[in-house]
Amino acid sequence: MSPLTGAIATFIAAWVARDVCDIIVAAVTALIVTARRSATRPRTTATTDCLALLNNNDS
């Protein structure tokens, strides 16, 4: 492989890796934000009722 071809291939690989890294960071950030919202949001009556039913079945 000529030095120019190697340089072009390296540039393309770095460009693709940068895009993939941006996508991964965005996905992880979205998961963290979603998890925080779920943890801080008050539970609905339906959720509380379901949890009560599950706890009663464990006995």
DRENPAKE-433223 format. One line per field, with one value per atom (N, C-alpha, C, O): x, y, z; atom name; residue number from 1; residue in three letters. Coordinates in nm, 2 decimals, padded with zeros to 4 digits. Each point is the difference from the previous one (the first is absolute). Last residue first. Example, Ala and Ser with C-alpha at 12.3 -4.5 7.8 and 13.67 -1.06 7.14 Angstrom:
2
c1 [01.28; 00.09; -00.08; 00.05; -00.02; -00.09; 00.09; 00.10]
c2 [-00.22; 00.11; 00.11; 00.11; -00.68; 00.12; 00.12; 00.00]
c3 [00.71; 00.00; 00.08; 00.01; -00.02; 00.00; 00.00; 00.07]
at [N; CA; C; O; N; CA; C; O]
i [2; 2; 2; 2; 1; 1; 1; 1]
aa [SER; SER; SER; SER; ALA; ALA; ALA; ALA]
This chain:
59
c1 [-04.53; -00.02; -00.03; -00.02; 00.07; 00.13; -00.02; 00.08; -00.43; 00.02; 00.13; 00.02; -00.14; -00.09; 00.02; -00.02; 00.26; 00.05; -00.09; 00.05; -00.18; 00.12; 00.06; 00.04; -00.41; -00.04; 00.12; 00.00; 00.08; -00.07; -00.04; 00.02; 00.16; 00.11; -00.06; 00.05; -00.35; 00.08; 00.10; 00.02; -00.25; -00.09; 00.07; -00.01; 00.23; 00.00; -00.09; 00.04; -00.02; 00.13; 00.00; 00.05; -00.43; 00.01; 00.13; 00.00; -00.07; -00.08; 00.01; 00.01; 00.41; -00.15; -00.07; 00.06; 00.43; -00.07; -00.15; -00.06; 00.45; -00.08; -00.07; -00.04; 00.52; -00.14; -00.08; 00.03; 00.45; -00.05; -00.15; -00.06; 00.31; 00.02; -00.06; -00.04; 00.02; -00.08; 00.01; -00.09; 00.36; -00.14; -00.09; -00.09; 00.54; -00.01; -00.15; -00.05; 00.17; 00.01; -00.02; -00.07; 00.10; -00.12; -00.01; -00.10; 00.50; -00.11; -00.13; -00.08; 00.45; 00.02; -00.12; -00.05; 00.07; -00.04; 00.01; -00.08; 00.22; -00.14; -00.05; -00.10; 00.56; -00.05; -00.16; -00.06; 00.29; 00.03; -00.06; -00.06; 00.04; -00.09; 00.02; -00.10; 00.38; -00.13; -00.10; -00.09; 00.54; -00.01; -00.14; -00.06; 00.15; 00.01; -00.02; -00.07; 00.11; -00.13; -00.01; -00.10; 00.51; -00.11; -00.13; -00.08; 00.44; 00.01; -00.10; -00.06; 00.07; -00.04; 00.01; -00.10; 00.27; -00.14; -00.06; -00.10; 00.57; -00.05; -00.16; -00.06; 00.29; 00.01; -00.06; -00.06; 00.10; -00.11; 00.00; -00.11; 00.46; -00.13; -00.11; -00.09; 00.52; -00.02; -00.13; -00.06; 00.18; -00.03; -00.02; -00.09; 00.22; -00.14; -00.04; -00.11; 00.56; -00.10; -00.14; -00.08; 00.42; 00.00; -00.10; -00.07; 00.13; -00.07; 00.00; -00.11; 00.36; -00.15; -00.08; -00.10; 00.57; -00.05; -00.15; -00.07; 00.28; 00.00; -00.06; -00.07; 00.15; -00.11; -00.02; -00.11; 00.49; -00.12; -00.13; -00.09; 00.52; -00.02; -00.13; -00.07; 00.07; 00.08; -00.03; -00.10; 00.08; -00.09; 00.09; 00.09]
c2 [-01.42; -00.06; -00.14; -00.06; 00.36; -00.06; -00.07; -00.08; 00.32; -00.13; -00.07; -00.12; 00.57; -00.10; -00.14; -00.10; 00.46; -00.03; -00.10; -00.08; 00.23; -00.08; -00.04; -00.11; 00.41; -00.14; -00.09; -00.12; 00.57; -00.06; -00.14; -00.09; 00.35; -00.04; -00.07; -00.09; 00.27; -00.12; -00.04; -00.12; 00.51; -00.12; -00.12; -00.11; 00.52; -00.04; -00.12; -00.09; 00.27; -00.06; -00.04; -00.11; 00.34; -00.13; -00.07; -00.12; 00.56; -00.09; -00.14; -00.10; 00.41; 00.01; -00.10; -00.10; 00.33; -00.11; 00.02; 00.07; 00.32; -00.07; -00.12; 00.01; 00.18; 00.01; -00.07; -00.12; 00.10; 00.12; 00.02; 00.07; -00.43; -00.01; 00.12; -00.02; 00.01; -00.11; -00.01; -00.03; 00.34; 00.04; -00.11; 00.03; -00.13; 00.10; 00.05; 00.02; -00.32; -00.06; 00.09; -00.03; 00.20; -00.07; -00.07; 00.00; 00.22; 00.10; -00.07; 00.03; -00.30; 00.06; 00.10; 00.00; -00.19; -00.10; 00.05; -00.02; 00.30; -00.02; -00.10; 00.02; 00.03; 00.12; -00.01; 00.03; -00.36; -00.02; 00.12; -00.01; 00.03; -00.11; -00.01; -00.02; 00.32; 00.05; -00.10; 00.03; -00.16; 00.10; 00.05; 00.02; -00.30; -00.08; 00.10; -00.03; 00.22; -00.08; -00.07; 00.00; 00.22; 00.09; -00.06; 00.04; -00.31; 00.04; 00.10; 00.00; -00.14; -00.10; 00.03; -00.02; 00.32; 00.00; -00.11; 00.02; 00.01; 00.12; 00.00; 00.03; -00.37; -00.02; 00.12; -00.02; 00.06; -00.09; -00.03; 00.00; 00.27; 00.07; -00.09; 00.04; -00.23; 00.10; 00.07; 00.02; -00.30; -00.08; 00.09; -00.03; 00.23; -00.05; -00.08; 00.01; 00.15; 00.11; -00.05; 00.04; -00.35; 00.04; 00.11; 00.00; -00.13; -00.10; 00.03; -00.02; 00.30; 00.02; -00.10; 00.03; -00.06; 00.12; 00.02; 00.04; -00.39; -00.03; 00.12; -00.02; 00.07; -00.09; -00.03; 00.00; 00.24; 00.08; -00.08; 00.05; -00.27; 00.09; 00.09; 00.02; -00.50; 00.13; 00.08; 00.00; -00.54; 00.12; 00.12; 00.01]
c3 [04.90; 00.13; 00.00; 00.10; -00.49; 00.05; 00.14; 00.03; -00.26; -00.06; 00.05; 00.00; 00.13; 00.06; -00.05; 00.07; -00.27; 00.14; 00.07; 00.08; -00.51; -00.01; 00.14; 00.03; -00.06; -00.04; -00.01; 00.05; 00.04; 00.11; -00.03; 00.08; -00.42; 00.09; 00.13; 00.05; -00.37; -00.06; 00.10; 00.02; 00.09; 00.01; -00.05; 00.06; -00.11; 00.14; 00.02; 00.07; -00.50; 00.03; 00.15; 00.03; -00.18; -00.06; 00.03; 00.02; 00.13; 00.07; -00.06; 00.08; -00.17; -00.02; 00.09; 00.05; 00.05; -00.05; -00.01; 00.08; -00.12; 00.10; -00.07; -00.12; -00.04; -00.03; 00.10; 00.04; -00.07; 00.07; -00.02; 00.08; -00.29; 00.14; 00.08; 00.12; -00.59; 00.05; 00.15; 00.07; -00.30; 00.00; 00.06; 00.07; -00.13; 00.11; 00.00; 00.11; -00.45; 00.13; 00.11; 00.10; -00.54; 00.02; 00.14; 00.06; -00.18; 00.02; 00.02; 00.09; -00.20; 00.13; 00.03; 00.11; -00.54; 00.10; 00.14; 00.09; -00.45; 00.00; 00.11; 00.06; -00.13; 00.06; 00.01; 00.10; -00.33; 00.14; 00.07; 00.11; -00.58; 00.06; 00.15; 00.07; -00.30; 00.00; 00.06; 00.07; -00.13; 00.11; 00.00; 00.11; -00.46; 00.13; 00.11; 00.10; -00.53; 00.02; 00.13; 00.07; -00.18; 00.02; 00.02; 00.09; -00.22; 00.14; 00.03; 00.12; -00.56; 00.08; 00.15; 00.08; -00.39; -00.01; 00.09; 00.07; -00.10; 00.06; 00.00; 00.10; -00.34; 00.15; 00.08; 00.10; -00.57; 00.03; 00.15; 00.06; -00.22; -00.02; 00.04; 00.07; -00.07; 00.11; -00.01; 00.10; -00.46; 00.12; 00.13; 00.08; -00.49; -00.01; 00.13; 00.05; -00.09; 00.02; 00.00; 00.08; -00.18; 00.14; 00.03; 00.10; -00.54; 00.07; 00.15; 00.06; -00.34; -00.03; 00.08; 00.06; -00.03; 00.07; -00.03; 00.10; -00.32; 00.14; 00.08; 00.09; -00.55; 00.02; 00.15; 00.05; -00.17; -00.02; 00.02; 00.07; -00.05; 00.11; -00.01; 00.10; -00.35; -00.01; 00.13; 00.06; -00.09; 00.00; 00.00; 00.08]
at [N; CA; C; O; N; CA; C; O; N; CA; C; O; N; CA; C; O; N; CA; C; O; N; CA; C; O; N; CA; C; O; N; CA; C; O; N; CA; C; O; N; CA; C; O; N; CA; C; O; N; CA; C; O; N; CA; C; O; N; CA; C; O; N; CA; C; O; N; CA; C; O; N; CA; C; O; N; CA; C; O; N; CA; C; O; N; CA; C; O; N; CA; C; O; N; CA; C; O; N; CA; C; O; N; CA; C; O; N; CA; C; O; N; CA; C; O; N; CA; C; O; N; CA; C; O; N; CA; C; O; N; CA; C; O; N; CA; C; O; N; CA; C; O; N; CA; C; O; N; CA; C; O; N; CA; C; O; N; CA; C; O; N; CA; C; O; N; CA; C; O; N; CA; C; O; N; CA; C; O; N; CA; C; O; N; CA; C; O; N; CA; C; O; N; CA; C; O; N; CA; C; O; N; CA; C; O; N; CA; C; O; N; CA; C; O; N; CA; C; O; N; CA; C; O; N; CA; C; O; N; CA; C; O; N; CA; C; O; N; CA; C; O; N; CA; C; O; N; CA; C; O; N; CA; C; O; N; CA; C; O; N; CA; C; O]
i [59; 59; 59; 59; 58; 58; 58; 58; 57; 57; 57; 57; 56; 56; 56; 56; 55; 55; 55; 55; 54; 54; 54; 54; 53; 53; 53; 53; 52; 52; 52; 52; 51; 51; 51; 51; 50; 50; 50; 50; 49; 49; 49; 49; 48; 48; 48; 48; 47; 47; 47; 47; 46; 46; 46; 46; 45; 45; 45; 45; 44; 44; 44; 44; 43; 43; 43; 43; 42; 42; 42; 42; 41; 41; 41; 41; 40; 40; 40; 40; 39; 39; 39; 39; 38; 38; 38; 38; 37; 37; 37; 37; 36; 36; 36; 36; 35; 35; 35; 35; 34; 34; 34; 34; 33; 33; 33; 33; 32; 32; 32; 32; 31; 31; 31; 31; 30; 30; 30; 30; 29; 29; 29; 29; 28; 28; 28; 28; 27; 27; 27; 27; 26; 26; 26; 26; 25; 25; 25; 25; 24; 24; 24; 24; 23; 23; 23; 23; 22; 22; 22; 22; 21; 21; 21; 21; 20; 20; 20; 20; 19; 19; 19; 19; 18; 18; 18; 18; 17; 17; 17; 17; 16; 16; 16; 16; 15; 15; 15; 15; 14; 14; 14; 14; 13; 13; 13; 13; 12; 12; 12; 12; 11; 11; 11; 11; 10; 10; 10; 10; 9; 9; 9; 9; 8; 8; 8; 8; 7; 7; 7; 7; 6; 6; 6; 6; 5; 5; 5; 5; 4; 4; 4; 4; 3; 3; 3; 3; 2; 2; 2; 2; 1; 1; 1; 1]
aa [SER; SER; SER; SER; ASP; ASP; ASP; ASP; ASN; ASN; ASN; ASN; ASN; ASN; ASN; ASN; ASN; ASN; ASN; ASN; LEU; LEU; LEU; LEU; LEU; LEU; LEU; LEU; ALA; ALA; ALA; ALA; LEU; LEU; LEU; LEU; CYS; CYS; CYS; CYS; ASP; ASP; ASP; ASP; THR; THR; THR; THR; THR; THR; THR; THR; ALA; ALA; ALA; ALA; THR; THR; THR; THR; THR; THR; THR; THR; ARG; ARG; ARG; ARG; PRO; PRO; PRO; PRO; ARG; ARG; ARG; ARG; THR; THR; THR; THR; ALA; ALA; ALA; ALA; SER; SER; SER; SER; ARG; ARG; ARG; ARG; ARG; ARG; ARG; ARG; ALA; ALA; ALA; ALA; THR; THR; THR; THR; VAL; VAL; VAL; VAL; ILE; ILE; ILE; ILE; LEU; LEU; LEU; LEU; ALA; ALA; ALA; ALA; THR; THR; THR; THR; VAL; VAL; VAL; VAL; ALA; ALA; ALA; ALA; ALA; ALA; ALA; ALA; VAL; VAL; VAL; VAL; ILE; ILE; ILE; ILE; ILE; ILE; ILE; ILE; ASP; ASP; ASP; ASP; CYS; CYS; CYS; CYS; VAL; VAL; VAL; VAL; ASP; ASP; ASP; ASP; ARG; ARG; ARG; ARG; ALA; ALA; ALA; ALA; VAL; VAL; VAL; VAL; TRP; TRP; TRP; TRP; ALA; ALA; ALA; ALA; ALA; ALA; ALA; ALA; ILE; ILE; ILE; ILE; PHE; PHE; PHE; PHE; THR; THR; THR; THR; ALA; ALA; ALA; ALA; ILE; ILE; ILE; ILE; ALA; ALA; ALA; ALA; GLY; GLY; GLY; GLY; THR; THR; THR; THR; LEU; LEU; LEU; LEU; PRO; PRO; PRO; PRO; SER; SER; SER; SER; MET; MET; MET; MET]
